[in-house]
Amino acid sequence: MARLTDPPPPRSPFLLPPPRPQLPPSPPALQQRAWAALTLSLLSLLAMALISNIHRGVYVIGVALVVAVVALVLAFWSMSAAKRARARRPRGAIAAAVLGLVAFTTCSFALAGFLIFRTELSQYANCMSGANTTSTQTACENQLDNGVRNQIKRLGGN
């Protein structure tokens, strides 16, 4: 007969672990922050996808980068506040954090590219604004390709 002081028998490793107690839902304010973060991260990615004017592209990327940072701050803030309140993580907070990180890295690389190849892109935009035929557009694309290759060589690449 087992005594009350005896340890419980070992559980089989093939059994599911016992269920954990459910946490209360997150407060509505934290839920709203998580949804705002998700919306801002999607907005940042959408802005990156819809860049059509190369002259204004660097400004759009800069704004999208700031929006992505705000989305990341809101996402991580809502998750940490829910953890401090011992409540469930707000819905959409993980998706907002992942999409915010994707937007941040995409914007960072695009901004670096725009800054490194600023003169080549400016020459390309000016060339394309005056190109009326496909042959002149192809010449503009070849000029951009050669300019980017030369810039990479100057930066130390092969």
Secondary structure as UniProt FT lines:
FT   TURN            4..5
FT   TURN            13..14
FT   HELIX           28..49
FT   HELIX           54..84
FT   TURN            85..86
FT   TURN            91..92
FT   HELIX           93..116
FT   HELIX           118..130
FT   HELIX           134..155
//
